[in-house]
Amino acid sequence: MALEARRPPNARSIASGASDKRSRTKGSAGPVPLAKRLLFPHLTTNALPPLLLTPSRPPELDDELYDFIALALRAFVNPWWTKITRYDKEFLPDITRILTHVLRVLEARMLAADAAPLLLHDLPLLVTQHIRDYRDAERKARSAYASGGALSLSQLFHQLQPHLAVTPEGGVHDEYFRQVVDQILKAVLPAKDYAPEAERFIVREIIVKIVANDILPRVTQPWFINKVILDQLKLDETAQPPSPRSQTTPESQGFSLHRLIVLFLSAIQAISTACLALTHAYKRVAHTVKVVNESSATSPHASPSLSSSPRIPQLSPPTSIPASISVTPIISPTPSVSSVASSAPTPGEPADLEAVDGVGDYASPALNLVEELFMTDDRLAARTIMSSAHLSASAAQPFLDKFLRHTLSQTLSGDLMLNLVRIGKRLLFPNGYPQLSPPDPTPEEQARTREPTISAALDPFSDAACNMHLVVMILERVLCELFPELVGGSVPTHQDVQEGKGGGS
């Protein structure tokens, strides 16, 4: 009571005044973004420094990437770091600075790499070989190769595509990914940032945790692959049949001048609409041909790829039992058994240099994939259609190669990267924190998601352990394209690589 009597009626504590000042400042400046609070606590404004260096990138891409980094650090670093010390605010900004170096060098290498041989040649060959090996293992599972039922389908598939990073049951070895990520950090970070082991190990473990433990087990699930394929095909099961034509009234059954005039005007309108559509289509085709020819003349990747990463040889049609020829990159010490047997050229047969270099004939791998996926060799009509498609693609190969390159360059844009970052953030951090993975759909629910017309085509992707081999080999192939020094290739000398490695915030 004595203290209350001595305090003036309008006196306020220092703590309450500071709290009110902070609240007024926060209310006037608006909510502070999570990335600013965790990654840049010393900035006086909410505007974050640029993360990427490409001028044509979407303005929202930097904010989405910063938000993704902040969510990952809050989920995987902040819980145990705050138990060690609650007052050190420099650790998360230092990790952000290292990740900024990694992303900028990765951005520069993506701009320097040639994506056409990777996406139009190598990836279709990997998927085609996966389908052949899966069906080969499925046939062996019903024969004496399965050792009386002792070997499962995934184990038989692992014998065709052995890989150091994948177990026969479809699991992944985290140590393999740790070594790969460590070599990537060594290639992209300056010496002063690579030397401290604590920060480097934390960045490495965050990447391994997200890739090996969160992303790979999810994307290899059969129902996930089926859903992605069906979403890309845009199959609308709820589409209603077209409504029947309205019944004509009895008054319009008879002949009349008014009916004749309406019919004549409708015919003229239909003819004019068809002519306009043909004219517009001709202009679009002519414009596309002109743009494709101009882009191929000025494209920096008209020659072979800047990086000397290995190319996957062209597949040959299977004979009695499909021979697996998938080539595991050199970063995997255990190459595929089937790749060693079938990738070697036969004596006296010249090597296909264009196929090895990945330059030209981009339509054939996609057509071979369609043939293997839908088993067109078993039906005469389908085999005739695919043979005609191969002949047409061979006749128009120079233009098709340039057209596919042009289409791919238009598709791989900043908007696509922005959508991928948003999708990844939504899947990994749905409420701002990592959530427990939802239970997999039941077999009945998975059966309902599969379209009956393409059910047989999706069978090669119905085993998660086999899918893990495919996803890991695709990931390796992408890393070999971006970091050719991992497989003994030369480092790209593109100027953006040096700028990305030297720049930092």
Buried (B, 14 or more C-beta within 10 A) or exposed (E): EEEEEEEEEEEEEEEEEEEEEEEEEEEEEEEEBBBBBBBBEEEEEBEBEBBBBBEEBBEBBBBBBBBBBBBBBBBBBBEEBEEEEEEEEEBBBBBBBBBBBBBBBBBBBBBBBBBBBBBBBBBBBBBBBBBBBBBBBBEBBEEEEBEEEEBBBBBBBBBBBBBBBBBBEBBBBBEBBBBBBBBBBEBBBEEEBBEEEEBBEBBBBBBBBBBBEBBBBBBBBBBBBBBEBBEEEEEEEEEEEEEEEEEEEEEEEEEEEEBEEEEEEEEEEEEEEEEEEEEEEEEEEEEEEEBBEEBBEEBEBEEBBBBBBBBBBBBEEBEEEBBBBBBBBBBBEEBBEBBEEBBEEEEEEEEEEBBBBBBBBBBBBBBBBBBBBBBBEEEEEBBEEBEEBBEEBEEEBEEBBBBBBBBBBEEBEBEEBBEEBBEBBEBBBEEEEBEEEEEBBEEEEBEEBBBEEBEEBBBBBBBBBBBBBBBBBBBBBBBBBBBBBBBEBEBBEBEBBEEBBEBEE
